[in-house]
Each structure stands twice: as structure tokens, then as C-alpha cells.
Amino acid sequence: MIDISELKFDKDGLIPAVVVDAVSGRVLTLAYMNEESLKISMEKELTCFWSRSRQELWLKGETSGNYQHIVSITADCDKDALVVVVEPDGPACHLGTFSCFENPVFESNERHEFSYEQLYELIRGRKENPKEGSYTTYLFNKGLDKILKKVGEESTEVIIAAKAEDKKETVYEIADLAYHVMVLMIEAGISLEDIYRELASRHVIDKKVKQEKMT
């Protein structure tokens, strides 16, 4: 851990803070902190910024209720910028959107970003707005038993591929399984955040297996 005194604030005593969602990894907003707001953020474990327009401290969520619970704060290599990873209680933007960054400027025709969140939303869209000819819509129309059957089949395929030590096929089957599990999650009303919180709550401890001496 580095000390606050090692950070490089600009001539106005500010340092940019890129706020990132802990679950999705999406950038939520870009704000600024001074030394006081950073200390408050660390003490409360809630984001506190310096408003350049109002020239005052503001605790995110104090009026809206959309607090941002801090998971970690990391400085860049030059120590003149921060990444603040948070668990938000609501939208980050004052316009009511999840992120302040919602206006595309350019998208490559060759490269496409991927996230579990995007896939989750795409699958959920097929449930809420059925599309004719869609396999995902077909699964939802067939119901829980069909979805569970596919999860079971894909689990078996993963085991077979892994047992054969076929890495390429195992990757392919794990991807199939992940997709069908996500369909099941949506059918069961389970969010990605539910899974994230469950995993985050666990403490994995490696236990050394002691071989008993034969007597």
C-alpha cells in the first residue's frame, strides 16, 4: 500500500478518479478528488469527490441514495490518477443511467467487446421480447425442465471433453455450459450480481491432506 502523500495532485490539488463497477468492470464515471475527499472516501468506504463547478466536497449518493461502496482504490504508475472500484447502490449518472459513458463515438467493424453482462442482457432480452427463430427464445418457451436438461447435457459434454484431455473441445463445451447456465439464471430470477456476491463471500482455504500411516 502506498501513502496518500506519494500521490501527485495537480496544481489545483486534484487527482482524477475513474470509478469502475466491481461486477461488470464498466467505467461508471470520471470525477476528481482532493486530499480531503480521498481521506473521507477511505474512512467511510464511500466515494467522496471535489466538485469543480460548485467548489465543494460532495459525497456521492448523499441526496440521491445512489451511494458507491468502495472495494479498492489503485493509483497508476505515475501516481497521478486513481481507479476506484465500487459496488453502486444505483445509477452513477445524474441523468439516471447506469454509467455516465453511454454515448458511442466509434465502434470497430472488426473487433467486438464482450462481457458476461452484455450476454446476460441479450439473453434476458430474448425472454422479455421473444424473437421468432431464436434458440434462446425456444428454450424459454419450453420452460424450466428443458433448460435443466440442456444444462445437464452440457455438463456431461464438458466432462467427456476434459477426460479426453482435449483442450479446444473442453473450452467449446464450457462456453456452451456457461451460456445454458445463464439461461437458467434468468429463468430462475438470478442475477450476475447474486453470483458475484456469493463467490465474494466465500473464503477458499487450501487444506493439506495428511496421509494416515498404515498400522
C-alpha positions as CSV (number, residue, x, y, z in Angstrom):
1,M,0.0,0.0,0.0
2,I,1.3,3.5,-0.8
3,D,0.6,6.5,1.3
4,I,-1.6,9.4,0.2
5,S,1.5,11.7,0.4
6,E,3.0,9.8,-2.5
7,L,0.2,10.7,-4.8
8,K,0.7,13.5,-7.3
9,F,-2.2,16.0,-7.1
10,D,-2.3,18.7,-9.9
11,K,-1.8,22.4,-9.4
12,D,-5.4,22.7,-8.1
13,G,-4.8,20.0,-5.6
14,L,-6.9,17.5,-7.5
15,I,-6.4,14.0,-8.9
16,P,-8.7,12.3,-11.5
17,A,-10.6,9.2,-10.2
18,V,-12.0,6.7,-12.7
19,V,-14.9,4.9,-11.0
20,V,-15.4,1.3,-12.1
21,D,-18.2,-1.2,-11.3
22,A,-16.8,-4.1,-9.3
23,V,-19.1,-6.6,-11.0
24,S,-19.2,-5.6,-14.7
25,G,-15.9,-3.8,-14.9
26,R,-17.7,-0.9,-16.7
27,V,-16.5,2.6,-16.2
28,L,-19.2,4.4,-14.3
29,T,-17.8,8.0,-14.2
30,L,-14.8,10.2,-14.1
31,A,-14.6,12.5,-11.1
32,Y,-11.9,14.4,-9.2
33,M,-10.7,14.0,-5.6
34,N,-8.6,16.3,-3.4
35,E,-6.7,15.0,-0.4
36,E,-9.6,15.7,1.9
37,S,-12.2,13.9,-0.2
38,L,-9.9,11.0,-0.7
39,K,-9.4,10.6,3.1
40,I,-13.2,10.8,3.6
41,S,-13.7,8.2,0.9
42,M,-11.2,5.8,2.6
43,E,-12.7,6.4,6.1
44,K,-16.4,6.0,5.0
45,E,-15.6,3.5,2.2
46,L,-18.0,5.6,0.1
47,T,-16.9,7.8,-2.8
48,C,-16.5,11.4,-2.0
49,F,-15.4,13.9,-4.7
50,W,-14.5,17.5,-5.1
51,S,-16.9,19.4,-7.3
52,R,-15.0,21.7,-9.6
53,S,-18.2,23.5,-10.7
54,R,-19.5,24.1,-7.1
55,Q,-16.1,24.2,-5.5
56,E,-17.2,21.9,-2.6
57,L,-17.0,18.3,-1.4
58,W,-19.8,16.0,-2.4
59,L,-20.5,12.5,-1.1
60,K,-21.9,10.5,-4.0
61,G,-25.4,9.4,-3.1
62,E,-26.0,11.8,-0.2
63,T,-29.0,13.3,-1.9
64,S,-29.9,10.6,-4.5
65,G,-29.3,7.5,-2.3
66,N,-27.0,6.1,-5.1
67,Y,-24.0,5.5,-2.9
68,Q,-20.9,3.9,-4.2
69,H,-19.3,1.4,-1.8
70,I,-15.6,1.3,-2.3
71,V,-13.9,-2.1,-2.9
72,S,-10.5,-0.7,-3.7
73,I,-8.5,2.3,-4.8
74,T,-5.5,1.9,-7.0
75,A,-3.0,4.6,-8.3
76,D,-1.5,4.4,-11.8
77,C,2.3,4.0,-12.4
78,D,2.8,7.8,-12.2
79,K,0.7,8.1,-9.1
80,D,-1.3,10.9,-10.7
81,A,-4.6,9.1,-11.4
82,L,-6.8,6.7,-9.5
83,V,-9.1,3.8,-10.3
84,V,-11.8,3.4,-7.7
85,V,-13.6,0.0,-7.8
86,V,-17.1,0.2,-6.3
87,E,-20.4,-1.6,-5.7
88,P,-23.0,1.0,-6.6
89,D,-26.4,1.3,-5.0
90,G,-27.9,2.8,-8.1
91,P,-27.2,4.7,-11.3
92,A,-23.9,6.6,-11.4
93,C,-25.0,9.3,-13.8
94,H,-27.2,12.3,-12.7
95,L,-29.3,11.5,-15.8
96,G,-30.3,8.2,-14.3
97,T,-28.2,5.9,-16.4
98,F,-26.0,3.1,-15.0
99,S,-22.9,4.8,-16.3
100,C,-22.0,8.3,-17.4
101,F,-20.5,6.8,-20.5
102,E,-23.5,5.9,-22.7
103,N,-22.8,7.8,-25.9
104,P,-20.9,5.8,-28.5
105,V,-18.4,7.8,-30.6
106,F,-16.8,4.9,-32.6
107,E,-17.1,1.2,-33.0
108,S,-14.8,-1.1,-34.9
109,N,-16.4,-3.3,-37.6
110,E,-13.7,-5.9,-37.0
111,R,-13.4,-6.1,-33.2
112,H,-16.2,-6.5,-30.7
113,E,-16.1,-6.2,-26.9
114,F,-17.6,-9.0,-24.8
115,S,-18.8,-9.2,-21.3
116,Y,-20.9,-11.6,-19.3
117,E,-23.1,-8.6,-18.5
118,Q,-23.8,-8.0,-22.2
119,L,-24.5,-11.6,-22.8
120,Y,-26.8,-11.7,-19.8
121,E,-28.8,-8.7,-21.1
122,L,-29.0,-10.2,-24.6
123,I,-30.4,-13.5,-23.2
124,R,-32.8,-11.7,-20.9
125,G,-34.0,-9.7,-23.9
126,R,-34.9,-12.9,-25.7
127,K,-37.1,-13.8,-22.7
128,E,-38.8,-10.4,-22.3
129,N,-39.1,-9.8,-26.1
130,P,-39.3,-13.2,-27.8
131,K,-37.8,-13.4,-31.2
132,E,-39.0,-15.9,-33.7
133,G,-36.4,-18.4,-34.7
134,S,-34.2,-17.7,-31.7
135,Y,-32.8,-20.7,-29.9
136,T,-32.8,-18.8,-26.7
137,T,-36.4,-17.9,-27.0
138,Y,-37.1,-21.5,-27.8
139,L,-35.5,-22.6,-24.5
140,F,-37.6,-20.1,-22.5
141,N,-40.8,-21.2,-24.3
142,K,-40.1,-24.8,-23.4
143,G,-39.6,-23.9,-19.8
144,L,-37.5,-25.0,-16.8
145,D,-37.4,-28.7,-17.5
146,K,-36.0,-28.2,-21.0
147,I,-33.4,-25.7,-19.7
148,L,-32.3,-28.1,-16.9
149,K,-32.0,-30.9,-19.4
150,K,-29.7,-28.8,-21.5
151,V,-27.6,-27.8,-18.5
152,G,-27.2,-31.5,-17.6
153,E,-26.3,-32.4,-21.2
154,E,-23.7,-29.7,-21.5
155,S,-22.2,-30.6,-18.1
156,T,-21.7,-34.2,-19.4
157,E,-20.1,-32.9,-22.6
158,V,-17.6,-30.8,-20.5
159,I,-16.7,-33.9,-18.5
160,I,-16.2,-36.0,-21.6
161,A,-14.0,-33.4,-23.3
162,A,-11.9,-32.8,-20.2
163,K,-11.4,-36.5,-19.6
164,A,-10.2,-36.8,-23.2
165,E,-7.7,-34.0,-22.4
166,D,-8.9,-32.1,-25.5
167,K,-8.4,-28.5,-24.5
168,K,-10.1,-27.0,-27.6
169,E,-13.2,-29.1,-27.2
170,T,-13.3,-28.5,-23.5
171,V,-13.2,-24.8,-24.0
172,Y,-16.0,-25.1,-26.5
173,E,-18.2,-27.2,-24.2
174,I,-17.5,-24.9,-21.2
175,A,-18.7,-22.0,-23.3
176,D,-21.9,-23.9,-24.1
177,L,-22.4,-24.8,-20.5
178,A,-21.8,-21.2,-19.4
179,Y,-24.5,-20.0,-21.9
180,H,-27.1,-22.5,-20.8
181,V,-26.4,-21.8,-17.1
182,M,-27.0,-18.1,-17.8
183,V,-30.3,-19.1,-19.4
184,L,-31.2,-21.0,-16.2
185,M,-30.2,-18.0,-14.1
186,I,-32.6,-15.7,-16.0
187,E,-35.4,-18.3,-15.8
188,A,-34.8,-18.6,-12.0
189,G,-34.5,-14.8,-11.5
190,I,-30.8,-15.0,-10.5
191,S,-28.6,-12.0,-11.4
192,L,-24.9,-12.0,-12.1
193,E,-24.5,-9.8,-9.0
194,D,-26.1,-12.6,-7.0
195,I,-23.4,-15.0,-8.1
196,Y,-20.7,-12.4,-7.7
197,R,-21.8,-11.7,-4.1
198,E,-21.9,-15.4,-3.2
199,L,-18.4,-16.0,-4.6
200,A,-17.1,-12.9,-2.9
201,S,-18.5,-14.1,0.5
202,R,-16.6,-17.3,0.4
203,H,-13.2,-17.9,1.8
204,V,-11.3,-20.6,0.0
205,I,-8.8,-22.4,2.2
206,D,-6.4,-25.0,0.8
207,K,-6.3,-27.9,3.2
208,K,-3.3,-30.2,3.2
209,V,-4.4,-33.8,3.1
210,K,-2.5,-35.8,5.6
211,Q,-1.9,-39.4,4.7
212,E,-2.6,-41.6,7.6
213,K,0.1,-44.2,8.4
214,M,-1.0,-47.7,8.0
215,T,-0.7,-49.7,11.2
